[in-house]
């Protein structure tokens, strides 16, 4: 068993990480709420995003409790919090990869029917596999206090378990490593396909406004497909670094900046998704602004909103014709 010192989590770090949890909770709630409030914006890809947001929401709740509680031993609520965060975090990995697979099948392989038929398998894998792993870890008493050397105040796999490295891999790290490889690979393939399709279309399309709009949508898709895996890796890499440092019994695992980045990275995924797919998506952003204006008694100009809705209809039509989902083309 590795001999590692307890990592001190300072009050200011707890505050920052708790704020990150709150932002992730709000961001996930906004994604879920916008999906149910506006039925005309629902697509299959956004539906998958809602399931990812449910996992991120549960993850934010469990992490926030762990940060505030600041466990010092494997109490009953430590085990409960550790089990919830393990389930939610692992489910989030699976749903993130599932969305990438879905987009790959639609955009690159043009297999809409196959992609839709796999949704039930996405559910089975993304909910049941984490549930089985978590249930096994709890029943074998592997979840508990970890001295904050592989967490930031919350509980995960007990550092006292003799096979804790194996269970750290099973309850998160192995799926995280797979996502590091799978996500960039799939999104690079999707980007290449969109680029090639755009180049092929530009050979015979006249330089008209419609061609310009297509180029704009392709550019939007290109930017989003680039930023999705980058954000995922940037947020998650800090926990991976601390995991490796823990295995090496390195004192650097207690580095304050590294601890802070680990805490924010593990808890900010829901907020990051909200920024990309709500706040940076014009049609959803416009409706949110409209709702806020009505709530605070402001006036809303209906014409820009109507134009945005019409533009959204054009995007949907273009998606059906060119197989680039609005999930990645909306701005």
TIVOFI-703645 format. One record per residue: x, y, z of N, C-alpha, C in turn. Coordinates in steps of 0.001 Angstrom, whole numbers, plus 500000, padded with zeros to 6 digits. Example, Ala and Ser with C-alpha at 12.3 -4.5 7.8 and 13.67 -1.06 7.14 Angstrom:
513190494310507800512300495500507800513200496700507800 512850497750507080513670498940507140512900500030507870 
END
This chain:
500842498794500000500000500000500000500872501250500000 500483502256499212501255503476499111501124504286500390 502210504912500792502193505783501960502192507218501472 501043507880501607500916509248501098500411510158502207 500926511377502289500484512317503322499114512893502988 498430513346504005497126513960503781497302515340503159 496515515623502153496567516921501485495632517898502178 496171519040502550495379520066503215494595520863502169 493291520959502364492442521769501486492045523014502257 492536524162501813492332525411502540490943525987502266 490538526893503143489179527452503069488932528169501749 489895528941501263489691529667500013489555528699498840 490247527560498902490110526548497860488713525945497892 488199525697499094486847525156499232485810526114498663 486001527409498920485059528409498421485049528425496897 486238528450496298486336528482494840485714527233494228 486005526074494802485485524820494257483977524727494462 483484525237495586482038525239495815481339526139494795 481935527285494485481375528166493450481356527450492106 482421526708491808482467525922490565481343524888490533 481095524241491674479990523274491758478646523948491495 478465525133492083477207525868491895477017526263490429 478076526725489791477994527093488375477678525880487509 478274524738487851477998523519487100476551523078487299 476066523200488525474661522861488804473722523760488012 473985525065488031473141526009487294473228525772485789 474446525523485300474624525285483870473907524030483409 474032522950484168473340521706483828471827521893483874 471361522623484892469921522885485015469406523700483840 470212524649483370469816525487482234469718524667480957 470654523756480754470597522877479581469340522018479621 469073521422480779467894520568480928466616521382480771 466581522556481412465388523400481345465098523894479940 466130524334479213465918524831477847465411523726476934 465810522488477199465351521360476382463858521128476582 463382521270477801461969521012478082461094522230477820 461659523433477953460862524632477733460550524857476261 461504524617475381461348524940473963461417523663473143 460254523117472842460179521828472147460721521896470721 460643523075470079461114523172468701462638523151468599 463333523271469727464792523212469723465314521809470026 464407520875470234464836519530470608465349518759469393 466536518232469535467102517309468562467631516113469336 467924515051468628468425513855469309469762514135469999 470632514892469324471940515196469917471783516015471196 470859516985471180470625517780472387469974516932473479 469202515949473096468633515041474082469745514273474799 470739513827474057471886513160474668472636514121475590 472687515389475186473332516398476021472588516566477345 471270516406477312470473516487478543470848515356479496 471030514151478964471418513024479816472804513255480420 473712513811479628475028514166480153474886515204481259 473993516145481061473790517202482058473196516656483352 472352515636483241471824515006484460472954514405485293 473888513743484619475045513172485318475909514280485917 476129515353485156476950516465485654476267517171486822 474941517257486778474194517885487866474351517089489158 474187515772489072474354514916490245475791514967490744 476732515018489824478143515117490194478422516408490948 477872517523490470478081518818491125477493518819492533 476321518225492686475692518160494008476539517350494991 476989516192494553477760515329495449479113515943495790 479760516542494806481055517177495059480909518365496011 479868519157495824479667520328496688479471519905498137 478731518819498355478542518319499718479881517867500306 480675517156499492481971516688499966482913517819500321 482912518873499489483788520017499748483380520733501031 482085520929501226481609521614502423481803520767503678 481611519460503531481720518550504677483172518337505088 484094518334504124485529518154504387485772516931505273 485556515770504719485638514522505475487045514266506018 487090513646507187488343513238507812488411511740508053 487305511044507758487266509589507933486145509023507059 486081507699507007485078507024506163483761506869506900 483061508002507086481750507983507723480694507522506717 479464507320507202478402506835506319478106507825505199 478127509144505535477848510127504486479034510290503542 480233509969504025481408509944503139481232508857502082 480802507679502516480586506568501586479465506899500611 478372507495501123477245507857500268477655508897499233 478345509937499688478801510971498757479779510402497735 480689509555498200481648508942497288480978508063496249 479941507340496668479214506475495731478477507307494686 477811508384495114477069509239494178478012509905493176 479123510436493655480060511107492747480735510110491814 480996508903492307481589507870491450480640507495490328 479375507270490668478373506929489663478208508062488647 478026509292489147477768510427488263478971510737487383 480165510696487965481369511017487217481626509994486107 481481508705486449481678507656485448480619507740484356 479374507996484745478296508152483768478570509330482835 479126510402483379479454511573482559480489511225481489 481484510414481851482478509972480860481799509210479725 480922508281480093480260507449479089479374508293478173 478628509225478737477736510054477921478526510991477006 479660511487477500480499512355476667480995511605475438 481449510375475635481912509554474519480735509152473627 479579508855474235478400508453473463477973509555472494 478023510803472944477667511924472071478636512020470895 479913511820471165480911511858470088480677510736469083 480357509537469575480066508405468691478822508701467847 477799509266468473476556509595467772476815510586466640 477559511644466933477864512646465910478719512052464793 479647511186465157480492510541464156479656509704463185 478722508936463717477889508089462867477006508922461939 476491510032462435475604510866461624476387511648460568 477448512288460993478152513198460088479083512464459131 479896511560459653480906510901458830480330509701458082 479591508844458793479073507618458193477689507772457581 477015508889457850475650509128457345474707507998457748 474842507521458965474033506414459475473076506917460554 472093507714460136471131508266461083470362507169461804 469889506176461055469103505090461651469940504293462645 471177503992462273472054503247463182472342504057464439 472610505346464265472900506209465414471713506258466369 470500506403465805469301506441466649469052505109467344 469354504026466665469136502707467261470101502427468407 471232503120468416472229502920469470471912503682470753 470932504574470690470620505390471862470244504524473063 469482503460472822469100502581473921470331501907474535 471326501613473695472571501032474196473397502076474933 473321503324474488473981504403475226473427504482476645 472099504360476756471476504383478086471953503203478927 471926502021478336472307500813479072473743500909479578 474634501374478712476045501453479090476301502621480042 475748503778479731476074504992480479475429505052481854 474348504310482079473724504277483408474028502978484154 473910501843483465474016500550484161475459500191484513 476395500429483596477794500093483895478310500884485094 478122502211485152478546502941486361477823502464487618 476538502111487468475778501637488625476347500327489161 476662499398488260477228498104488674478596498305489329 479437499134488722480766499394489276480660500027490658 479789501018490786479624501704492072479070500763493127 478064499960492759477480499012493712478522498000494185 479365497541493267480416496588493637481425497241494576 481798498492494276482768499192495123482228499421496529 480949499774496625480348500006497939480218498703498717 479736497661498052479528496380498734480844495767499212 481927496033498507483241495518498897483999496506499785 483306497594500178483859498594501095485127499255500537 485067499605499261486192500274498612486020501790498587 484805502280498808484539503715498801484758504257500201 485468505366500307485708505954501622486665507128501561 487264507421502690488167508566502838489466508324502075 489903509341501296491118509174500491492190510223500780 492042510929501892493047511914502333493236513066501345 492275513238500424492311514314499427493543514250498528 494145513082498408495293512939497507494860512579496093 493642512090495941493072511852494617491706512529494508 491461513468495417490229514256495401490551515612496016 489521516434496214489726517739496836488644517939497903 488757517191498977487821517317500086486730516272500099 486364515766498924485297514771498873485874513360499014 484995512379499124485412510983499253485339510283497903 486218509317497745486232508488496531486634507084496941 487674506531496363488144505204496757489014505343498008 488748504514499003489490504575500258490977504347500022 491792505260500535493236505160500362493800503997501181 493015503478502129493467502379502979493235501010502350 492458500960501289492218499675500623493496499195499930 493828497921500122495067497395499569495094497456498038 493940497253497429493847497304495968493194498598495499 493487499702496209492818500971495888493165501483494496 494372501192493987494737501640492634493835500982491593 493599499678491753492710498967490838491324499574490849 490813499890492037489457500441492128489386501893491673 490477502610491803490513503963491232490419503909489716 491069502914489132490972502730487691489562502332487284 488977501365487985487653500861487632486564501902487837 486701502725488873485643503691489197485840505052488549 486744505153487599486875506431486916488055506574485991 489247506258486466490444506623485716490577505889484390 490251504607484353490381503877483091489445504444482037 488236504862482449487269505452481514487713506850481109 488364507541482023488915508853481714490017508737480667 490905507757480819491981507541479857491416507194478480 490385506349478459489751505978477189489148507215476515 488525508085477316487933509308476765488998510236476203 490176510294476849491268511131476345491662510746474921 491579509465474615491961508984473284490786509040472314 489618508600472787488452508475471914487919509821471429 487771510780472344487170512063471977487976512817470918 489271513047471120490019513744470057490004512996468731 490083511667468784490083510880467549488788511068466767 487652510920467440486359511039466765486106512456466262 486418513453467079486156514825466662487101515272465551 488313514764465524489220515062464406488681514452463114 488175513225463187487585512584462011486357513354461521 485542513836462462484358514620462090484777515936461439 485768516614462035486250517875461471486783517677460059 487539516610459850488089516334458521486973516098457515 485940515375457936484825515099457030484098516393456656 483858517254457629483179518515457348484028519380456428 485332519397456678486229520195455838486219519695454391 486284518372454234486287517799452885484955518047452178 483868517916452933482548518158452344482414519610451907 482911520520452731482842521939452375483688522242451148 484878521634451074485739521848449925485087521309448647 484445520148448753483780519557447587482615520420447129 481835520938448092480696521785447733481146523111447128 482253523645447620482713524949447132483191524896445692 483446523702445168483917523589443797482831523923442775 481577523633443153480521523891442184479452524846442692 479513525237443958478528526188444464478909527600444033 477953528368443503478241529770443168478466530579444444 479203531658444315479482532501445476478262533390445702 477325532846446431476088533545446759475967533638448263 474923534322448710474701534459450151474499533108450798 473803532200450060473559530878450630474867530122450826 475801530285449871477101529636450006477869530222451174 477743531525451358478405532172452491477844531662453807 476510531486453859475889530977455085476373529564455368 476508528760454312477008527394454513478432527426455071 479248528338454532480619528460455030480621528889456491 479709529802456840479615530255458224479249529115459155 478242528314458743477838527189459573478964526167459711 479701525934458627480829525011458692481891525526459647 482098526851459646483086527442460543482661527288461998 481358527470462244480837527295463599481046525866464050 480698524933463176480878523516463507482340523211463779 483222523776462948484647523533463110485135524030464474 484685525226464877485112525779466157484617524923467321 483338524528467266482784523746468379483402522363468450 483619521738467304484209520405467300485662520444467764 486297521600467657487658521750468156487672521946469661 486734522749470146486775523145471548486233522071472494 485337521196472005484731520187472888485788519281473517 486624518592472725487626517727473365488692518507474126 489013519727473654490024520528474334489563520888475744 488314521321475863487782521680477175487719520462478082 487256519330477542487172518117478343488536517738478899 489552517711478035490893517318478476491464518346479440 491253519633479153491782520676480043491183520568481439 489898520283481532489255520187482844489668518927483598 489832517826482874490064516532483530491531516195483759 492432516844483045493834516426483080494462516608484455 493962517579485237494572517869486537494342516732487529 493176516118487483492937514963488357493810513786487936 494034513653486628494913512589486136496343512811486602 496796514050486557498150514374487006498306514036488492 497323514405489301497422514118490737497336512618491002 496573511903490197496498510446490330497871509819490077 498543510272489026499867509745488694500880510125489779 500790511352490283501692511787491351501483510967492620 500226510616492887499927509783494048500550508401493888 500451507842492680501069506539492424502581506600492603 503168507755492268504620507917492393505028508365493791 504040508525494676504313508971496049505064510295496060 504661511206495164505335512491495024504682513543495916 505477514362496599504913515448497418504240516532496583 504492516542495259503876517543494378502364517399494321 501844516251494779500402516046494774499689517061495661 500439517664496605499864518643497513500015520081497032 500557520267495850500724521609495308499391522347495265 499355523552495842498106524289495982497415524593494666 498171525021493664497579525334492365497023524082491707 497747522980491838497296521719491257496017521235491929 495958521395493255494747521019493987493564521857493526 493791523158493356492726524055492912492232523685491510 493165523460490602492789523104489235492049521766489203 492482520828490020491800519542490120490354519741490586 490182520533491628488839520764492157487916521436491159 488432522456490470487620523167489470487349522264488276 488371521556487818488213520709486640487183519616486817 487163519003487976486202517920488221484778518417488408 484617519690488732483286520192489083482703521173488067 483460521568487042483023522647486152482447522155484827 482378520838484616481977520317483310480577520789482900 479629520779483828478268521218483514478221522670483088 478999523517483741479053524933483384479695525114482010 480742524335481725481409524429480422480462524040479296 479699522971479484478721522557478467477665523636478255 477259524276479339476259525351479241476805526525478431 478058526882478658478663527986477918478687527686476424 479074526445476075479207526083474655477849525956473981 476915525237474612475690524839473926474440525630474330 474594526602475233473473527482475570473879528932475350 474857529412476107475231530824476026475894531175474697 476590530217474074477232530466472782476402529956471610 475154529638471871474235529216470816473162530296470668 473165530988469532472376532211469379470886532008469621 470329530939469066468886530760469171468460530534470608 469254529790471386468926529556472798469208530808473607 470321531461473329470686532678474050469630533767473863 469125533914472640468114534939472364466836534678473153 466459533420473258465242533098474008465434533318475503 466628533039475997466909533297477406466839534793477702 467432535589476811467378537041476979465940537527476933 465156536949476021463752537326475914462999537005477202 463256535839477764462594535445479022462998536365480162 464285536695480231464760537583481295464136538968481164 464021539443479923463416540755479705461960540769480154 461242539694479851459842539621480278459730539524481796 460656538776482403460620538619483861460874539934484583 461746540768484017462104542038484649461363543225484038 460332542932483253459472543982482738460024544746481555 461057544213480923461633544879479749460847544568478496 461091545349477453460438545129476171461334544279475276 460685543396474523461412542525473612460974542813472195 461934543059471317461636543285469910461360541942469249 460130541707468777459807540393468241460481540075466916 460867541097466142461401540845464815462746540110464832 463713540549465659464970539789465684464763538353466120 463851538172467088463585536811467556462991535961466438 462086536572465655461481535843464553462535535482463514 463423536440463261464480536174462288465381535052462757 465646535033464066466495533979464615465823532634464466 464504532583464743463772531333464613463790530846463171 463581531801462219463618531420460819465003530906460434 466032531587460962467384531136460676467619529738461242 467035529474462415467174528138462996466525527096462088 465364527471461472464724526551460546465612526258459349 466323527309458867467253527103457763468381526158458168 468843526315459390469922525436459871469451523993459920 468216523780460402467678522419460468467562521824459067 467077522635458122466957522142456754468330521812456178 469289522674456446470639522418455955471235521182456592 470893520982457862471390519786458528470851518535457867 469562518551457519468983517377456874469595517137455494 469963518230454818470519518093453479471993517734453499 472728518267454475474178518116454470474698517319455661 473779516881456527474115515983457641475147516601458563 474949517866458918475749518502459959474773518937461050 474695518253462177473669518518463177473749519925463745 472583520487464108472532521814464719473255521840466053 473436520678466663474190520561467909475563521229467793 476167521151466603477500521722466418477505522916465482 476394523218464796476388524332463848475729525579464396 474986525464465494474336526639466055475380527544466669 475148528845466569476057529818467195475237530771468047 
END
